[in-house]
Amino acid sequence: MTTSSDHEQDVENMVQRLTPNANKIYQLSGTQKFELPKEDVKIANVFQAVEVAKRNFTVFAWGLADTTLEDVFIK
């Protein structure tokens, strides 16, 4: 998710509310990437959380991606 740098903590709080088992992969100039365990999170809840976040602050970009086969072999 990409927001202004002022809202990085808001994004992190949102993700932690979705699942305390979230793992931050990186954070750079307002862009943050998290890894969420599939068994802990429903996609509908992610969409709902992002919609609520968009009402509270500007979200420039966000996305979801499934684990790639390459990631599986690397881990």
mmCIF file of the N, C-alpha and C atoms, coordinates in Angstrom:
data_MODEL
# 
_entry.id   MODEL 
# 
loop_
_atom_site.group_PDB 
_atom_site.id 
_atom_site.type_symbol 
_atom_site.label_atom_id 
_atom_site.label_alt_id 
_atom_site.label_comp_id 
_atom_site.label_asym_id 
_atom_site.label_entity_id 
_atom_site.label_seq_id 
_atom_site.pdbx_PDB_ins_code 
_atom_site.Cartn_x 
_atom_site.Cartn_y 
_atom_site.Cartn_z 
_atom_site.occupancy 
_atom_site.B_iso_or_equiv 
_atom_site.pdbx_formal_charge 
_atom_site.auth_seq_id 
_atom_site.auth_comp_id 
_atom_site.auth_asym_id 
_atom_site.auth_atom_id 
_atom_site.pdbx_PDB_model_num 
ATOM 1   N N  . MET A 1 1  ? 0.847   -1.162  0.000  1.00 0.00 ? 1  MET A N  1 
ATOM 2   C CA . MET A 1 1  ? 0.000   0.000   0.000  1.00 0.00 ? 1  MET A CA 1 
ATOM 3   C C  . MET A 1 1  ? 0.894   1.227   0.000  1.00 0.00 ? 1  MET A C  1 
ATOM 4   N N  . THR A 1 2  ? 0.487   2.205   -0.789 1.00 0.00 ? 2  THR A N  1 
ATOM 5   C CA . THR A 1 2  ? 1.236   3.460   -0.856 1.00 0.00 ? 2  THR A CA 1 
ATOM 6   C C  . THR A 1 2  ? 0.355   4.606   -0.382 1.00 0.00 ? 2  THR A C  1 
ATOM 7   N N  . THR A 1 3  ? 0.851   5.324   0.595  1.00 0.00 ? 3  THR A N  1 
ATOM 8   C CA . THR A 1 3  ? 0.189   6.507   1.148  1.00 0.00 ? 3  THR A CA 1 
ATOM 9   C C  . THR A 1 3  ? 1.261   7.576   1.324  1.00 0.00 ? 3  THR A C  1 
ATOM 10  N N  . SER A 1 4  ? 0.874   8.708   1.864  1.00 0.00 ? 4  SER A N  1 
ATOM 11  C CA . SER A 1 4  ? 1.906   9.678   2.231  1.00 0.00 ? 4  SER A CA 1 
ATOM 12  C C  . SER A 1 4  ? 2.646   9.125   3.447  1.00 0.00 ? 4  SER A C  1 
ATOM 13  N N  . SER A 1 5  ? 3.846   9.589   3.643  1.00 0.00 ? 5  SER A N  1 
ATOM 14  C CA . SER A 1 5  ? 4.659   9.114   4.770  1.00 0.00 ? 5  SER A CA 1 
ATOM 15  C C  . SER A 1 5  ? 3.997   9.378   6.116  1.00 0.00 ? 5  SER A C  1 
ATOM 16  N N  . ASP A 1 6  ? 3.120   10.379  6.162  1.00 0.00 ? 6  ASP A N  1 
ATOM 17  C CA . ASP A 1 6  ? 2.416   10.720  7.404  1.00 0.00 ? 6  ASP A CA 1 
ATOM 18  C C  . ASP A 1 6  ? 1.481   9.608   7.883  1.00 0.00 ? 6  ASP A C  1 
ATOM 19  N N  . HIS A 1 7  ? 1.063   8.737   6.979  1.00 0.00 ? 7  HIS A N  1 
ATOM 20  C CA . HIS A 1 7  ? 0.060   7.718   7.320  1.00 0.00 ? 7  HIS A CA 1 
ATOM 21  C C  . HIS A 1 7  ? 0.616   6.297   7.347  1.00 0.00 ? 7  HIS A C  1 
ATOM 22  N N  . GLU A 1 8  ? 1.922   6.164   7.387  1.00 0.00 ? 8  GLU A N  1 
ATOM 23  C CA . GLU A 1 8  ? 2.514   4.825   7.430  1.00 0.00 ? 8  GLU A CA 1 
ATOM 24  C C  . GLU A 1 8  ? 2.074   4.056   8.674  1.00 0.00 ? 8  GLU A C  1 
ATOM 25  N N  . GLN A 1 9  ? 2.019   4.730   9.811  1.00 0.00 ? 9  GLN A N  1 
ATOM 26  C CA . GLN A 1 9  ? 1.606   4.056   11.042 1.00 0.00 ? 9  GLN A CA 1 
ATOM 27  C C  . GLN A 1 9  ? 0.130   3.658   10.977 1.00 0.00 ? 9  GLN A C  1 
ATOM 28  N N  . ASP A 1 10 ? -0.699  4.479   10.321 1.00 0.00 ? 10 ASP A N  1 
ATOM 29  C CA . ASP A 1 10 ? -2.116  4.127   10.153 1.00 0.00 ? 10 ASP A CA 1 
ATOM 30  C C  . ASP A 1 10 ? -2.265  2.832   9.353  1.00 0.00 ? 10 ASP A C  1 
ATOM 31  N N  . VAL A 1 11 ? -1.459  2.700   8.308  1.00 0.00 ? 11 VAL A N  1 
ATOM 32  C CA . VAL A 1 11 ? -1.489  1.483   7.487  1.00 0.00 ? 11 VAL A CA 1 
ATOM 33  C C  . VAL A 1 11 ? -1.042  0.288   8.315  1.00 0.00 ? 11 VAL A C  1 
ATOM 34  N N  . GLU A 1 12 ? 0.032   0.454   9.051  1.00 0.00 ? 12 GLU A N  1 
ATOM 35  C CA . GLU A 1 12 ? 0.524   -0.649  9.876  1.00 0.00 ? 12 GLU A CA 1 
ATOM 36  C C  . GLU A 1 12 ? -0.523  -1.064  10.914 1.00 0.00 ? 12 GLU A C  1 
ATOM 37  N N  . ASN A 1 13 ? -1.200  -0.103  11.523 1.00 0.00 ? 13 ASN A N  1 
ATOM 38  C CA . ASN A 1 13 ? -2.254  -0.411  12.487 1.00 0.00 ? 13 ASN A CA 1 
ATOM 39  C C  . ASN A 1 13 ? -3.404  -1.166  11.826 1.00 0.00 ? 13 ASN A C  1 
ATOM 40  N N  . MET A 1 14 ? -3.772  -0.756  10.615 1.00 0.00 ? 14 MET A N  1 
ATOM 41  C CA . MET A 1 14 ? -4.840  -1.423  9.877  1.00 0.00 ? 14 MET A CA 1 
ATOM 42  C C  . MET A 1 14 ? -4.489  -2.892  9.625  1.00 0.00 ? 14 MET A C  1 
ATOM 43  N N  . VAL A 1 15 ? -3.261  -3.123  9.194  1.00 0.00 ? 15 VAL A N  1 
ATOM 44  C CA . VAL A 1 15 ? -2.820  -4.491  8.910  1.00 0.00 ? 15 VAL A CA 1 
ATOM 45  C C  . VAL A 1 15 ? -2.783  -5.320  10.184 1.00 0.00 ? 15 VAL A C  1 
ATOM 46  N N  . GLN A 1 16 ? -2.326  -4.748  11.269 1.00 0.00 ? 16 GLN A N  1 
ATOM 47  C CA . GLN A 1 16 ? -2.277  -5.474  12.539 1.00 0.00 ? 16 GLN A CA 1 
ATOM 48  C C  . GLN A 1 16 ? -3.681  -5.815  13.049 1.00 0.00 ? 16 GLN A C  1 
ATOM 49  N N  . ARG A 1 17 ? -4.667  -4.971  12.725 1.00 0.00 ? 17 ARG A N  1 
ATOM 50  C CA . ARG A 1 17 ? -6.045  -5.296  13.100 1.00 0.00 ? 17 ARG A CA 1 
ATOM 51  C C  . ARG A 1 17 ? -6.571  -6.464  12.264 1.00 0.00 ? 17 ARG A C  1 
ATOM 52  N N  . LEU A 1 18 ? -6.125  -6.552  11.016 1.00 0.00 ? 18 LEU A N  1 
ATOM 53  C CA . LEU A 1 18 ? -6.528  -7.678  10.175 1.00 0.00 ? 18 LEU A CA 1 
ATOM 54  C C  . LEU A 1 18 ? -5.967  -8.989  10.721 1.00 0.00 ? 18 LEU A C  1 
ATOM 55  N N  . THR A 1 19 ? -4.695  -8.973  11.081 1.00 0.00 ? 19 THR A N  1 
ATOM 56  C CA . THR A 1 19 ? -4.064  -10.141 11.685 1.00 0.00 ? 19 THR A CA 1 
ATOM 57  C C  . THR A 1 19 ? -2.801  -9.727  12.429 1.00 0.00 ? 19 THR A C  1 
ATOM 58  N N  . PRO A 1 20 ? -2.674  -10.145 13.658 1.00 0.00 ? 20 PRO A N  1 
ATOM 59  C CA . PRO A 1 20 ? -1.442  -9.841  14.402 1.00 0.00 ? 20 PRO A CA 1 
ATOM 60  C C  . PRO A 1 20 ? -0.244  -10.638 13.878 1.00 0.00 ? 20 PRO A C  1 
ATOM 61  N N  . ASN A 1 21 ? -0.505  -11.609 13.005 1.00 0.00 ? 21 ASN A N  1 
ATOM 62  C CA . ASN A 1 21 ? 0.566   -12.429 12.434 1.00 0.00 ? 21 ASN A CA 1 
ATOM 63  C C  . ASN A 1 21 ? 1.134   -11.856 11.137 1.00 0.00 ? 21 ASN A C  1 
ATOM 64  N N  . ALA A 1 22 ? 0.765   -10.621 10.815 1.00 0.00 ? 22 ALA A N  1 
ATOM 65  C CA . ALA A 1 22 ? 1.287   -9.983  9.604  1.00 0.00 ? 22 ALA A CA 1 
ATOM 66  C C  . ALA A 1 22 ? 2.781   -9.714  9.760  1.00 0.00 ? 22 ALA A C  1 
ATOM 67  N N  . ASN A 1 23 ? 3.476   -9.805  8.658  1.00 0.00 ? 23 ASN A N  1 
ATOM 68  C CA . ASN A 1 23 ? 4.915   -9.584  8.639  1.00 0.00 ? 23 ASN A CA 1 
ATOM 69  C C  . ASN A 1 23 ? 5.223   -8.472  7.641  1.00 0.00 ? 23 ASN A C  1 
ATOM 70  N N  . LYS A 1 24 ? 5.841   -7.374  8.103  1.00 0.00 ? 24 LYS A N  1 
ATOM 71  C CA . LYS A 1 24 ? 6.199   -6.288  7.189  1.00 0.00 ? 24 LYS A CA 1 
ATOM 72  C C  . LYS A 1 24 ? 7.433   -6.703  6.392  1.00 0.00 ? 24 LYS A C  1 
ATOM 73  N N  . ILE A 1 25 ? 7.303   -6.676  5.079  1.00 0.00 ? 25 ILE A N  1 
ATOM 74  C CA . ILE A 1 25 ? 8.400   -7.057  4.181  1.00 0.00 ? 25 ILE A CA 1 
ATOM 75  C C  . ILE A 1 25 ? 9.321   -5.866  3.942  1.00 0.00 ? 25 ILE A C  1 
ATOM 76  N N  . TYR A 1 26 ? 8.725   -4.717  3.623  1.00 0.00 ? 26 TYR A N  1 
ATOM 77  C CA . TYR A 1 26 ? 9.540   -3.506  3.490  1.00 0.00 ? 26 TYR A CA 1 
ATOM 78  C C  . TYR A 1 26 ? 8.692   -2.255  3.655  1.00 0.00 ? 26 TYR A C  1 
ATOM 79  N N  . GLN A 1 27 ? 9.394   -1.139  3.872  1.00 0.00 ? 27 GLN A N  1 
ATOM 80  C CA . GLN A 1 27 ? 8.776   0.176   4.029  1.00 0.00 ? 27 GLN A CA 1 
ATOM 81  C C  . GLN A 1 27 ? 9.724   1.183   3.400  1.00 0.00 ? 27 GLN A C  1 
ATOM 82  N N  . LEU A 1 28 ? 9.220   1.955   2.431  1.00 0.00 ? 28 LEU A N  1 
ATOM 83  C CA . LEU A 1 28 ? 10.057  2.920   1.747  1.00 0.00 ? 28 LEU A CA 1 
ATOM 84  C C  . LEU A 1 28 ? 9.207   4.081   1.251  1.00 0.00 ? 28 LEU A C  1 
ATOM 85  N N  . SER A 1 29 ? 9.411   5.261   1.795  1.00 0.00 ? 29 SER A N  1 
ATOM 86  C CA . SER A 1 29 ? 8.761   6.502   1.340  1.00 0.00 ? 29 SER A CA 1 
ATOM 87  C C  . SER A 1 29 ? 7.249   6.375   1.181  1.00 0.00 ? 29 SER A C  1 
ATOM 88  N N  . GLY A 1 30 ? 6.586   5.846   2.178  1.00 0.00 ? 30 GLY A N  1 
ATOM 89  C CA . GLY A 1 30 ? 5.131   5.749   2.134  1.00 0.00 ? 30 GLY A CA 1 
ATOM 90  C C  . GLY A 1 30 ? 4.603   4.453   1.542  1.00 0.00 ? 30 GLY A C  1 
ATOM 91  N N  . THR A 1 31 ? 5.466   3.647   0.960  1.00 0.00 ? 31 THR A N  1 
ATOM 92  C CA . THR A 1 31 ? 5.061   2.356   0.410  1.00 0.00 ? 31 THR A CA 1 
ATOM 93  C C  . THR A 1 31 ? 5.460   1.256   1.378  1.00 0.00 ? 31 THR A C  1 
ATOM 94  N N  . GLN A 1 32 ? 4.494   0.423   1.714  1.00 0.00 ? 32 GLN A N  1 
ATOM 95  C CA . GLN A 1 32 ? 4.745   -0.682  2.634  1.00 0.00 ? 32 GLN A CA 1 
ATOM 96  C C  . GLN A 1 32 ? 4.208   -1.970  2.025  1.00 0.00 ? 32 GLN A C  1 
ATOM 97  N N  . LYS A 1 33 ? 4.911   -3.038  2.284  1.00 0.00 ? 33 LYS A N  1 
ATOM 98  C CA . LYS A 1 33 ? 4.483   -4.357  1.811  1.00 0.00 ? 33 LYS A CA 1 
ATOM 99  C C  . LYS A 1 33 ? 4.451   -5.292  3.005  1.00 0.00 ? 33 LYS A C  1 
ATOM 100 N N  . PHE A 1 34 ? 3.330   -6.018  3.120  1.00 0.00 ? 34 PHE A N  1 
ATOM 101 C CA . PHE A 1 34 ? 3.134   -6.951  4.225  1.00 0.00 ? 34 PHE A CA 1 
ATOM 102 C C  . PHE A 1 34 ? 2.836   -8.337  3.690  1.00 0.00 ? 34 PHE A C  1 
ATOM 103 N N  . GLU A 1 35 ? 3.198   -9.320  4.470  1.00 0.00 ? 35 GLU A N  1 
ATOM 104 C CA . GLU A 1 35 ? 2.855   -10.709 4.177  1.00 0.00 ? 35 GLU A CA 1 
ATOM 105 C C  . GLU A 1 35 ? 1.818   -11.129 5.217  1.00 0.00 ? 35 GLU A C  1 
ATOM 106 N N  . LEU A 1 36 ? 0.664   -11.598 4.737  1.00 0.00 ? 36 LEU A N  1 
ATOM 107 C CA . LEU A 1 36 ? -0.427  -11.992 5.624  1.00 0.00 ? 36 LEU A CA 1 
ATOM 108 C C  . LEU A 1 36 ? -0.694  -13.489 5.457  1.00 0.00 ? 36 LEU A C  1 
ATOM 109 N N  . PRO A 1 37 ? -0.779  -14.224 6.546  1.00 0.00 ? 37 PRO A N  1 
ATOM 110 C CA . PRO A 1 37 ? -1.097  -15.651 6.438  1.00 0.00 ? 37 PRO A CA 1 
ATOM 111 C C  . PRO A 1 37 ? -2.515  -15.845 5.891  1.00 0.00 ? 37 PRO A C  1 
ATOM 112 N N  . LYS A 1 38 ? -2.652  -16.669 4.856  1.00 0.00 ? 38 LYS A N  1 
ATOM 113 C CA . LYS A 1 38 ? -3.960  -16.889 4.235  1.00 0.00 ? 38 LYS A CA 1 
ATOM 114 C C  . LYS A 1 38 ? -4.994  -17.405 5.220  1.00 0.00 ? 38 LYS A C  1 
ATOM 115 N N  . GLU A 1 39 ? -4.562  -18.257 6.128  1.00 0.00 ? 39 GLU A N  1 
ATOM 116 C CA . GLU A 1 39 ? -5.522  -18.855 7.051  1.00 0.00 ? 39 GLU A CA 1 
ATOM 117 C C  . GLU A 1 39 ? -6.060  -17.854 8.066  1.00 0.00 ? 39 GLU A C  1 
ATOM 118 N N  . ASP A 1 40 ? -5.413  -16.709 8.211  1.00 0.00 ? 40 ASP A N  1 
ATOM 119 C CA . ASP A 1 40 ? -5.831  -15.701 9.188  1.00 0.00 ? 40 ASP A CA 1 
ATOM 120 C C  . ASP A 1 40 ? -6.748  -14.625 8.615  1.00 0.00 ? 40 ASP A C  1 
ATOM 121 N N  . VAL A 1 41 ? -6.731  -14.448 7.287  1.00 0.00 ? 41 VAL A N  1 
ATOM 122 C CA . VAL A 1 41 ? -7.376  -13.278 6.696  1.00 0.00 ? 41 VAL A CA 1 
ATOM 123 C C  . VAL A 1 41 ? -8.297  -13.675 5.547  1.00 0.00 ? 41 VAL A C  1 
ATOM 124 N N  . LYS A 1 42 ? -9.483  -13.058 5.523  1.00 0.00 ? 42 LYS A N  1 
ATOM 125 C CA . LYS A 1 42 ? -10.388 -13.215 4.390  1.00 0.00 ? 42 LYS A CA 1 
ATOM 126 C C  . LYS A 1 42 ? -10.180 -12.022 3.462  1.00 0.00 ? 42 LYS A C  1 
ATOM 127 N N  . ILE A 1 43 ? -10.181 -12.279 2.173  1.00 0.00 ? 43 ILE A N  1 
ATOM 128 C CA . ILE A 1 43 ? -9.960  -11.203 1.195  1.00 0.00 ? 43 ILE A CA 1 
ATOM 129 C C  . ILE A 1 43 ? -11.013 -10.109 1.354  1.00 0.00 ? 43 ILE A C  1 
ATOM 130 N N  . ALA A 1 44 ? -12.244 -10.483 1.631  1.00 0.00 ? 44 ALA A N  1 
ATOM 131 C CA . ALA A 1 44 ? -13.307 -9.491  1.808  1.00 0.00 ? 44 ALA A CA 1 
ATOM 132 C C  . ALA A 1 44 ? -12.983 -8.529  2.944  1.00 0.00 ? 44 ALA A C  1 
ATOM 133 N N  . ASN A 1 45 ? -12.358 -9.034  4.005  1.00 0.00 ? 45 ASN A N  1 
ATOM 134 C CA . ASN A 1 45 ? -11.980 -8.166  5.125  1.00 0.00 ? 45 ASN A CA 1 
ATOM 135 C C  . ASN A 1 45 ? -10.882 -7.185  4.730  1.00 0.00 ? 45 ASN A C  1 
ATOM 136 N N  . VAL A 1 46 ? -9.984  -7.611  3.862  1.00 0.00 ? 46 VAL A N  1 
ATOM 137 C CA . VAL A 1 46 ? -8.918  -6.720  3.375  1.00 0.00 ? 46 VAL A CA 1 
ATOM 138 C C  . VAL A 1 46 ? -9.543  -5.585  2.559  1.00 0.00 ? 46 VAL A C  1 
ATOM 139 N N  . PHE A 1 47 ? -10.450 -5.929  1.638  1.00 0.00 ? 47 PHE A N  1 
ATOM 140 C CA . PHE A 1 47 ? -11.107 -4.907  0.826  1.00 0.00 ? 47 PHE A CA 1 
ATOM 141 C C  . PHE A 1 47 ? -11.873 -3.922  1.715  1.00 0.00 ? 47 PHE A C  1 
ATOM 142 N N  . GLN A 1 48 ? -12.566 -4.440  2.707  1.00 0.00 ? 48 GLN A N  1 
ATOM 143 C CA . GLN A 1 48 ? -13.316 -3.573  3.616  1.00 0.00 ? 48 GLN A CA 1 
ATOM 144 C C  . GLN A 1 48 ? -12.380 -2.653  4.396  1.00 0.00 ? 48 GLN A C  1 
ATOM 145 N N  . ALA A 1 49 ? -11.275 -3.169  4.895  1.00 0.00 ? 49 ALA A N  1 
ATOM 146 C CA . ALA A 1 49 ? -10.312 -2.358  5.650  1.00 0.00 ? 49 ALA A CA 1 
ATOM 147 C C  . ALA A 1 49 ? -9.716  -1.258  4.774  1.00 0.00 ? 49 ALA A C  1 
ATOM 148 N N  . VAL A 1 50 ? -9.432  -1.579  3.528  1.00 0.00 ? 50 VAL A N  1 
ATOM 149 C CA . VAL A 1 50 ? -8.862  -0.578  2.617  1.00 0.00 ? 50 VAL A CA 1 
ATOM 150 C C  . VAL A 1 50 ? -9.899  0.510   2.315  1.00 0.00 ? 50 VAL A C  1 
ATOM 151 N N  . GLU A 1 51 ? -11.149 0.127   2.131  1.00 0.00 ? 51 GLU A N  1 
ATOM 152 C CA . GLU A 1 51 ? -12.197 1.127   1.878  1.00 0.00 ? 51 GLU A CA 1 
ATOM 153 C C  . GLU A 1 51 ? -12.340 2.079   3.065  1.00 0.00 ? 51 GLU A C  1 
ATOM 154 N N  . VAL A 1 52 ? -12.274 1.558   4.262  1.00 0.00 ? 52 VAL A N  1 
ATOM 155 C CA . VAL A 1 52 ? -12.333 2.406   5.456  1.00 0.00 ? 52 VAL A CA 1 
ATOM 156 C C  . VAL A 1 52 ? -11.108 3.323   5.504  1.00 0.00 ? 52 VAL A C  1 
ATOM 157 N N  . ALA A 1 53 ? -9.939  2.773   5.202  1.00 0.00 ? 53 ALA A N  1 
ATOM 158 C CA . ALA A 1 53 ? -8.709  3.576   5.205  1.00 0.00 ? 53 ALA A CA 1 
ATOM 159 C C  . ALA A 1 53 ? -8.797  4.710   4.188  1.00 0.00 ? 53 ALA A C  1 
ATOM 160 N N  . LYS A 1 54 ? -9.359  4.422   3.013  1.00 0.00 ? 54 LYS A N  1 
ATOM 161 C CA . LYS A 1 54 ? -9.469  5.438   1.965  1.00 0.00 ? 54 LYS A CA 1 
ATOM 162 C C  . LYS A 1 54 ? -10.374 6.596   2.381  1.00 0.00 ? 54 LYS A C  1 
ATOM 163 N N  . ARG A 1 55 ? -11.282 6.346   3.301  1.00 0.00 ? 55 ARG A N  1 
ATOM 164 C CA . ARG A 1 55 ? -12.133 7.432   3.811  1.00 0.00 ? 55 ARG A CA 1 
ATOM 165 C C  . ARG A 1 55 ? -11.383 8.303   4.812  1.00 0.00 ? 55 ARG A C  1 
ATOM 166 N N  . ASN A 1 56 ? -10.357 7.748   5.447  1.00 0.00 ? 56 ASN A N  1 
ATOM 167 C CA . ASN A 1 56 ? -9.624  8.460   6.494  1.00 0.00 ? 56 ASN A CA 1 
ATOM 168 C C  . ASN A 1 56 ? -8.360  9.160   6.008  1.00 0.00 ? 56 ASN A C  1 
ATOM 169 N N  . PHE A 1 57 ? -7.757  8.653   4.941  1.00 0.00 ? 57 PHE A N  1 
ATOM 170 C CA . PHE A 1 57 ? -6.555  9.265   4.374  1.00 0.00 ? 57 PHE A CA 1 
ATOM 171 C C  . PHE A 1 57 ? -6.395  8.820   2.929  1.00 0.00 ? 57 PHE A C  1 
ATOM 172 N N  . THR A 1 58 ? -5.535  9.521   2.201  1.00 0.00 ? 58 THR A N  1 
ATOM 173 C CA . THR A 1 58 ? -5.338  9.224   0.787  1.00 0.00 ? 58 THR A CA 1 
ATOM 174 C C  . THR A 1 58 ? -4.502  7.965   0.616  1.00 0.00 ? 58 THR A C  1 
ATOM 175 N N  . VAL A 1 59 ? -5.036  7.039   -0.156 1.00 0.00 ? 59 VAL A N  1 
ATOM 176 C CA . VAL A 1 59 ? -4.320  5.820   -0.527 1.00 0.00 ? 59 VAL A CA 1 
ATOM 177 C C  . VAL A 1 59 ? -3.998  5.962   -2.010 1.00 0.00 ? 59 VAL A C  1 
ATOM 178 N N  . PHE A 1 60 ? -2.726  6.077   -2.339 1.00 0.00 ? 60 PHE A N  1 
ATOM 179 C CA . PHE A 1 60 ? -2.323  6.269   -3.728 1.00 0.00 ? 60 PHE A CA 1 
ATOM 180 C C  . PHE A 1 60 ? -2.411  4.971   -4.514 1.00 0.00 ? 60 PHE A C  1 
ATOM 181 N N  . ALA A 1 61 ? -2.069  3.866   -3.886 1.00 0.00 ? 61 ALA A N  1 
ATOM 182 C CA . ALA A 1 61 ? -2.101  2.565   -4.556 1.00 0.00 ? 61 ALA A CA 1 
ATOM 183 C C  . ALA A 1 61 ? -2.114  1.464   -3.509 1.00 0.00 ? 61 ALA A C  1 
ATOM 184 N N  . TRP A 1 62 ? -2.701  0.340   -3.874 1.00 0.00 ? 62 TRP A N  1 
ATOM 185 C CA . TRP A 1 62 ? -2.660  -0.831  -3.009 1.00 0.00 ? 62 TRP A CA 1 
ATOM 186 C C  . TRP A 1 62 ? -2.923  -2.058  -3.866 1.00 0.00 ? 62 TRP A C  1 
ATOM 187 N N  . GLY A 1 63 ? -2.576  -3.198  -3.362 1.00 0.00 ? 63 GLY A N  1 
ATOM 188 C CA . GLY A 1 63 ? -2.792  -4.413  -4.130 1.00 0.00 ? 63 GLY A CA 1 
ATOM 189 C C  . GLY A 1 63 ? -2.631  -5.651  -3.276 1.00 0.00 ? 63 GLY A C  1 
ATOM 190 N N  . LEU A 1 64 ? -3.118  -6.746  -3.833 1.00 0.00 ? 64 LEU A N  1 
ATOM 191 C CA . LEU A 1 64 ? -2.986  -8.061  -3.219 1.00 0.00 ? 64 LEU A CA 1 
ATOM 192 C C  . LEU A 1 64 ? -2.307  -8.977  -4.218 1.00 0.00 ? 64 LEU A C  1 
ATOM 193 N N  . ALA A 1 65 ? -1.483  -9.855  -3.730 1.00 0.00 ? 65 ALA A N  1 
ATOM 194 C CA . ALA A 1 65 ? -0.832  -10.834 -4.602 1.00 0.00 ? 65 ALA A CA 1 
ATOM 195 C C  . ALA A 1 65 ? -0.731  -12.151 -3.851 1.00 0.00 ? 65 ALA A C  1 
ATOM 196 N N  . ASP A 1 66 ? -0.923  -13.220 -4.592 1.00 0.00 ? 66 ASP A N  1 
ATOM 197 C CA . ASP A 1 66 ? -0.761  -14.548 -4.012 1.00 0.00 ? 66 ASP A CA 1 
ATOM 198 C C  . ASP A 1 66 ? 0.723   -14.902 -4.036 1.00 0.00 ? 66 ASP A C  1 
ATOM 199 N N  . THR A 1 67 ? 1.106   -15.816 -3.190 1.00 0.00 ? 67 THR A N  1 
ATOM 200 C CA . THR A 1 67 ? 2.498   -16.260 -3.157 1.00 0.00 ? 67 THR A CA 1 
ATOM 201 C C  . THR A 1 67 ? 2.849   -16.904 -4.490 1.00 0.00 ? 67 THR A C  1 
ATOM 202 N N  . THR A 1 68 ? 3.980   -16.520 -5.047 1.00 0.00 ? 68 THR A N  1 
ATOM 203 C CA . THR A 1 68 ? 4.408   -17.110 -6.309 1.00 0.00 ? 68 THR A CA 1 
ATOM 204 C C  . THR A 1 68 ? 5.115   -18.443 -6.045 1.00 0.00 ? 68 THR A C  1 
ATOM 205 N N  . LEU A 1 69 ? 5.219   -19.244 -7.066 1.00 0.00 ? 69 LEU A N  1 
ATOM 206 C CA . LEU A 1 69 ? 5.920   -20.517 -6.941 1.00 0.00 ? 69 LEU A CA 1 
ATOM 207 C C  . LEU A 1 69 ? 7.386   -20.277 -6.593 1.00 0.00 ? 69 LEU A C  1 
ATOM 208 N N  . GLU A 1 70 ? 7.957   -19.221 -7.139 1.00 0.00 ? 70 GLU A N  1 
ATOM 209 C CA . GLU A 1 70 ? 9.348   -18.866 -6.818 1.00 0.00 ? 70 GLU A CA 1 
ATOM 210 C C  . GLU A 1 70 ? 9.496   -18.575 -5.323 1.00 0.00 ? 70 GLU A C  1 
ATOM 211 N N  . ASP A 1 71 ? 8.543   -17.797 -4.757 1.00 0.00 ? 71 ASP A N  1 
ATOM 212 C CA . ASP A 1 71 ? 8.591   -17.509 -3.323 1.00 0.00 ? 71 ASP A CA 1 
ATOM 213 C C  . ASP A 1 71 ? 8.519   -18.769 -2.485 1.00 0.00 ? 71 ASP A C  1 
ATOM 214 N N  . VAL A 1 72 ? 7.702   -19.713 -2.920 1.00 0.00 ? 72 VAL A N  1 
ATOM 215 C CA . VAL A 1 72 ? 7.572   -20.982 -2.190 1.00 0.00 ? 72 VAL A CA 1 
ATOM 216 C C  . VAL A 1 72 ? 8.907   -21.702 -2.147 1.00 0.00 ? 72 VAL A C  1 
ATOM 217 N N  . PHE A 1 73 ? 9.593   -21.778 -3.283 1.00 0.00 ? 73 PHE A N  1 
ATOM 218 C CA . PHE A 1 73 ? 10.877  -22.485 -3.315 1.00 0.00 ? 73 PHE A CA 1 
ATOM 219 C C  . PHE A 1 73 ? 11.968  -21.745 -2.562 1.00 0.00 ? 73 PHE A C  1 
ATOM 220 N N  . ILE A 1 74 ? 11.942  -20.403 -2.596 1.00 0.00 ? 74 ILE A N  1 
ATOM 221 C CA . ILE A 1 74 ? 12.944  -19.622 -1.885 1.00 0.00 ? 74 ILE A CA 1 
ATOM 222 C C  . ILE A 1 74 ? 12.812  -19.816 -0.382 1.00 0.00 ? 74 ILE A C  1 
ATOM 223 N N  . LYS A 1 75 ? 11.564  -19.849 0.104  1.00 0.00 ? 75 LYS A N  1 
ATOM 224 C CA . LYS A 1 75 ? 11.338  -19.990 1.544  1.00 0.00 ? 75 LYS A CA 1 
ATOM 225 C C  . LYS A 1 75 ? 11.485  -21.427 1.962  1.00 0.00 ? 75 LYS A C  1 
# 
